[in-house]
């Protein structure tokens, strides 16, 4: 249900799917997929996604540590 919305650019759906990817909720856990979804939502101004992608960069989860 969320995937079509995320593909259409809905930042809330992108954030929720990224969170599921990060936690492995209903999907195989993937830091790379989580980072991709968080970055897409963050670029649209979703504050929680900005915090999340920052945490991934800080820890080097799915992205180079920075």
N, C-alpha and C positions, 0 to 999 in steps of 0.2 A: 504494500500500500504506500509506503514512503518512497520507494525507489522512483516511481514516475514523477513524484513531486520534486525529488532531489535533482533528477535529470532536467526538469524544467527550470531549475534554478532557485527553488525554495530554500532559503538558508536554514530554516528550522528543521526541515526534513534532512538536509545535508548534515547538520549538527547531530541529529538523533541517530542517523545511520553511522556516522563516524564514531559516536560513543559506543554503539553496538559493536563496531569493528574493534575498537580499543579493548572492550571488555570481553569480547567473544560471546556476546549475548545473541543466541539464535544463529550465529555464523561462526566460521573459523576465525579466531583472533588474528588480526593483522594490523600491525602498527603502520605499515605503509598506506593501507586503505584508510585508516583513521586519519592520518596526516593529510591525505588528499582531500577527504571530505571536510575536515576542519579548515583547511586552507581556503577551500572554495567558499565556505560560509563566512569565514573571517574577512575575506576580501569584500564581502557584501555588507560588512559592518556588524555582524552578529558577535556581540561582546563575549559571550561564553565560548564561542569558537575561537576568538582571539586569545582568550586565556588558555584554552586547551592546546592550541598550536604552540603557544609560548612554552607550555609545560613540556610538550614533546621535544621542542628544540633544546630546552634546558637539560633534559635527560638523555637526549640523543635517541629517542624512540621512534624509529621509522624514518628519521631525517638525520642529517649530520648534526652533531652536538654544536650548539652555537649560543 
